[in-house]
Amino acid sequence: MRISSFIIALLFALGTYGLWALLNRPTPEMPWPSEVHGFAFSPYHADQSPLRNDFPSEAQITEDIALLAGKTRSIRTYSVAGTLSEIPRIAREHKMNVVLGAWLTRDPVIDAQEIEGTIALAKKHRNVKYVTVGNEMILRGEMKVQELSALLDRVRKAVKQPVSTAEPWNVWLAYPELAKHVDFLAVHILPYWEGMDVDLAVNHVFAVVERMKKEFPKKEIVVTEVGWPSDGRTRESAVASVSNEALFLRRFLHRAEKQGLVYFLMEAFDQPWKSDSLEGSVGSYWGVYNVERQQKFDFVQPIVRVPQWHRLAVISVILSIIMLAFFYRYSHSLKKRGNSFLALVVYGAATVMVWIVYDYLQQYLTLMSLLVGALLLLGMLGVFTILLIEALEWAEAHWFTARRRLLKPAASGVLPKVSIHVPAYNEPPAMLIETLDALARLDYPDFEVVVIDNNTQDEAIWRPVEQHCALLDRRFRFFHVDRLAGFKAGALNFAMKQTHPDAVIVAVIDSDYKVESGWLRDLVPAFANPAMAIVQAPQDYRDGQHSAFKAMCYAEYKGFFEIGMITRNERNAIIQHGTMTLVRRSVLDNLGGWAEWCITEDAELGLRIFAAGYEAAYLPQSYGRGLMPDTFIDYKKQRFRWVYGAMRIMRRHAEHLFTLGKTRLTAGQRYHFIAGWLPWMADSVNLIFNLAAIAWSLAMIWAPDRVDSPLLMFSVLPLSLFAFKLSKLVHLYTHRVKVNLRQTFAAAMAGLALSHTIGLAVIKGLLTSNEAFFRTPKMLQPSAFLLALNSVRQEMLLMLALCFCAAGVANIPDEIKGPDLTVWILVLLIQAVPYLAAVLVSFISAFPLSAKLLGSGDEAVSAPVDVKRV
């Protein structure tokens, strides 16, 4: 690592540690009092739930009350079922008072048992100071005021203690007649549920208390629930966190003690079972102590958002240094700005990753949440991996000092015999004849052309080509072969058998390519290096000006050949593509020729050549131009073939790519082959994510009280990656590819339109082996409207499903809405963008819109690459 790189890494390490410190500045607050007035008390442990009638043992209840003894004067209970009936006795033994609660349901038998049990306990135990009948029954709509009033009157006649029912403050104000049937008002004031910022919450509580006193001057006000959750969904401005819980409670207790308020903190212990109730996941996190009975926050010291932040900061820095060391070791040509950019991304990603993992592990995890969490964490790692890959390519494409391996046209050199192979299947004869005429004009002393027409059934198609070859000089030979297996590779292997014995170099071009005369003379001298096995020129096109659709395709293709191939070339890791390529014949023979099992035989051969220890060179200058797909469905099928073939290559050559010591591939070659295909694999994961997002959103719409939106930290990740990749594309296309913003937008749109196709191809490529070779048709008429519609049936359905889900989630009741929900809606809409792009591009391909709409003329799509610039 260079000194400058070390200094950059060190500076960002200090900055990262400083950021953690800044975000966790201590907030001084008044200390917790030695004794609080009361706690809401539910003694259920992690594996227990009243929903299953699974009650804590007497020993567990005793331990819990003993833990609270000396810390509170009173506890409030909610039910007398099962072992909970022992609470007043155990509390008396620890000198605690009890607000005894009867839990009501719509079941008359259960309600009668609760009421009779409550009356009996109230008569038996002198430490029962208050009695509550029902909890939030009116709020949940489970009883009418008249029904509840009758039950309250019955209990008031039976016991000596003051009797009430517990409801939120707004319910008491909405139903003031209920106050005539109680001796005091048991009021819940929970600012979190009202979406209130924590800094305003304490003032709100006491303002409500004053209002209740004015509205009910003859009734005692007892705040039977007041608190803040330590985790869960954000509701409007209310953020659930440990630090906010500590902040709210310590501020509240200081004022409550000064004003002599009778209150019960919500609650003593976390209750994980509540995640299955109407409260959702946030219901689990209202305790001052967690479910393991550990104090969540410090009662005296200044409040810190993440008490373990020092440790997390160190972990972030260590992870970042490890990743940066890898990047800096293999990125020797980066300028300081490039190294700084990488450091910014790496340190930022590591910090966010550490924080997400930490935050997630603070939750109570069930088997299902563990499974979902594991999948989300894997997805997070995938997002960060793609982010770092994109960042490295961005840095190396823009902030480089020099191109060490970039091939330049040779002025002179040895010019051995070249055999040019032109495979063809069912190609328009006029187009193929143009290709042959261009080859005839090559400025090269010794070459031959072998044309192989394989499996074309219509003789009227291949006969004119055969006759034209006969008119050309003897260097041109034509072969028509029926029932030739092995796709394009089969045709190329057949051509190898017909190749002149003196040929040293084999060249391959597609049947639609018109080459320039200097192609061989400029590139063949590179083979003077005995280790050189492949010399590659870009795949380029000549019909980008014919329509807006083709201009979009052309803009999308350019990124790979003017950015990706150039950065890969620096590590001798280019992708060989089966046109405008030159291969050393002896290497091709020694490796067994072209792979007939693979529909992307060109990339497969390139990987085998690298694995054998040979070199390849790339010259980013166009020497030949072909024709692009005429319709969107052809464009999709072409990309499907490329991706499907890549996945099969990865499966077949996994030993070379993933097993150390089994190959001569360098670390850089391994990196580029794997990293180059990972974004395609990300599209397959994205497809699965979208299907899961639709299912999750439908569940949210169906049961918004029970199914939360995904946590904000997970929702932000796909949005961040989308924004990062879009920023990279705009920057590199405008600065390196040198196209205008309209062409940049066109490239982005065309690339997004292929996302679904790529995702399907990855899944099929990893699971199947029998997809047929697809030849990209040339010179077809533009697709009709119905064909354009039919080409994107799946994309349109997914787009509509995601938009429907976004609309449905947006209509969830206002009291449940918050930032998590808003971001999730944005995620759904962003995820619909690639499908919308597919629909738009398909329809653009159906109409003869001018390429000039993108600022593309003939000169814009045909200009050669400036080698000095790249």
BELJO-V192340 format. One record per run of one state. SS is the DSSP state (h for helix, s for strand, l for the rest). FROM is the first residue (numbers start at 1). TO is the last residue. If there is no record, write none. Layout:
<<SS/FROM/TO> <SS/FROM/TO>>
This chain:
<<l/1/2> <h/3/23> <l/24/26> <s/27/27> <l/28/35> <s/36/40> <l/41/48> <s/49/49> <h/50/52> <l/53/53> <s/54/54> <l/55/57> <h/58/68> <s/69/69> <l/70/71> <s/72/76> <l/77/81> <h/82/93> <l/94/96> <s/97/102> <l/103/107> <h/108/124> <l/125/127> <s/128/135> <l/136/144> <h/145/158> <l/159/161> <s/162/168> <h/169/174> <l/175/175> <h/176/181> <l/182/183> <s/184/188> <l/189/190> <h/191/194> <l/195/197> <h/198/215> <l/216/219> <s/220/226> <l/227/234> <s/235/235> <l/236/237> <s/238/238> <l/239/241> <h/242/259> <l/260/262> <s/263/265> <l/266/268> <s/269/269> <l/270/271> <h/272/276> <l/277/280> <h/281/285> <l/286/288> <s/289/289> <l/290/294> <s/295/295> <l/296/302> <s/303/303> <l/304/308> <h/309/330> <l/331/333> <s/334/334> <l/335/335> <h/336/361> <l/362/366> <h/367/398> <l/399/399> <s/400/400> <l/401/417> <s/418/424> <l/425/428> <h/429/440> <l/441/446> <s/447/454> <l/455/458> <h/459/471> <l/472/475> <s/476/481> <l/482/486> <h/487/498> <l/499/504> <s/505/508> <l/509/513> <s/514/515> <l/516/518> <h/519/528> <l/529/531> <s/532/537> <l/538/539> <s/540/541> <l/542/547> <h/548/569> <l/570/580> <s/581/584> <h/585/590> <l/591/600> <h/601/611> <l/612/614> <s/615/619> <l/620/623> <s/624/626> <l/627/631> <h/632/652> <l/653/653> <h/654/658> <l/659/666> <h/667/702> <l/703/711> <h/712/737> <l/738/740> <h/741/753> <l/754/754> <h/755/767> <l/768/784> <h/785/791> <l/792/792> <h/793/810> <l/811/813> <h/814/816> <l/817/818> <h/819/846> <l/847/850> <h/851/854> <l/855/857> <h/858/862> <l/863/870>>
